[in-house]
Amino acid sequence: MKIFKKEQVKPFQASKGEIVYQYTGRLEKNGLSKQHSLAIMTLLPGCSSDPHAHKVAEESFLVISGSGIIDVDGVKTNVQKGDCIFVEPNECHTVINTGDVPFECVLATGPAWQPENSY
């Protein structure tokens, strides 16, 4: 068993402003999981994630605060706290914070997310 506290996890920031804390997966020493990755993504008001798809990974988003839009293959859906979105491999997706508070969601990806498996 391993326990990770947020202050132990080094966040990374992507080009459009999303801040990602990956707790388990292949990027950090934390977890070293190959089967799944677990992260929290924060988008400040007006920010979005980069549109992308995963070659083999499935990804679930659980919104834990804020509201926004998720665009999956051009289908835009309003989402808010408590909503869960499931994205299959090769579905292009992006999240946009349309609110006036930070948008946060838990990201669960399997197999574990790796930059080279996204396009």
N, C-alpha and C positions, 0 to 999 in steps of 0.2 A: 504494500500500500504506500502511496505517496499523497501528500497534501500540499497544495500550492496556494499561497495567498497572493492577492493581486499585486501587492508591492514587490513580490518576487519575480513577477513576469514582466519581461521587457516588451513594451508595445512597439509596433511598427506602424508607420503612417504611409498610406498609399497616395498616389498622385492627385486624387480628387479630394483628399482630406479625411477619408475614413481612418479611424484609429482602431487597431485590432490588437487585442490581448489574446494570444494563443496559449491556452493552459496546457493542452496535451496535443500531441501530433509529432510531426517530423522536423519542425523548424527549430525548436528550442530543446534544451536539455530536459525540460519539464515533460514528464510522461513518456517520451520516446515511443509513442504509439504509432504503429503502422496501420492498424485497422480503422482508426477514426481520429478525428481531431475535434477539439472543443475550444471555442473562442468566444469572446464578447467583442462586438463591433459597435463603435460609437460614431454617429454622424452628427456634426453640429448643424444648426439650422441653415438651410440653403445648400448643404453639401450632399454629395451622392457617392456611391461606390462606382468603380469603373465597370462598364458593361463587360461581361466575360461569361465563359462557359467552361465546364470541366469535362475532360475527355472520358473519364470513367467514374468520377465521384458523384454521389448523391449528396445533396445539401439541404438541411432544414434550418429555417430561421424562426426563432421564437422571440417575438417582440416583447421586451420587458419594460420599455418606457418610450413615450413619444408617439408620433404618428407619421405616416409617410405614404409613399407609393412604391410598390414593387412592380417592375416591368419584367415579364418573362416572355421572351420571343414576341415582343411588341404588344402583349396584353397587359394593360396597366390596371392594378388593383389597389384600392386604398387599404391600408393596414394600420392597426393600432395595438396598444398594449393588450397582450393576451392572445393575439393571432399567431398562428403557426403556418408557415409557407414551406412546402416541399418542392424542391427543384431536382429534376432528373438530369442524368448526364446529357451533355450537348445542348441543354436549354440555355440560351443566352439570357442573363439576368443582371439587373442593377436595382439598387435601392436608393430612393430619394427622400431626404427629410423635408417634408412640406410644412412642418410645424414650427413653433417658435421656441421649443426646448430641445435639448439633445435627444436624438433617436438612438435607442440601444436595443440590440438583439443578441441572443445567444445563437452561435453558429455551430451546428454539428455536421461533420462531413465524414463520409466513409466511402472508400478508404481514406486515410489521412490526407489532408490537403497538402499539395506541393506546388510551388509556383510553375514548374515546368509542365504540369498537367492541366494548366488553365490556358485558355486562348481567348 
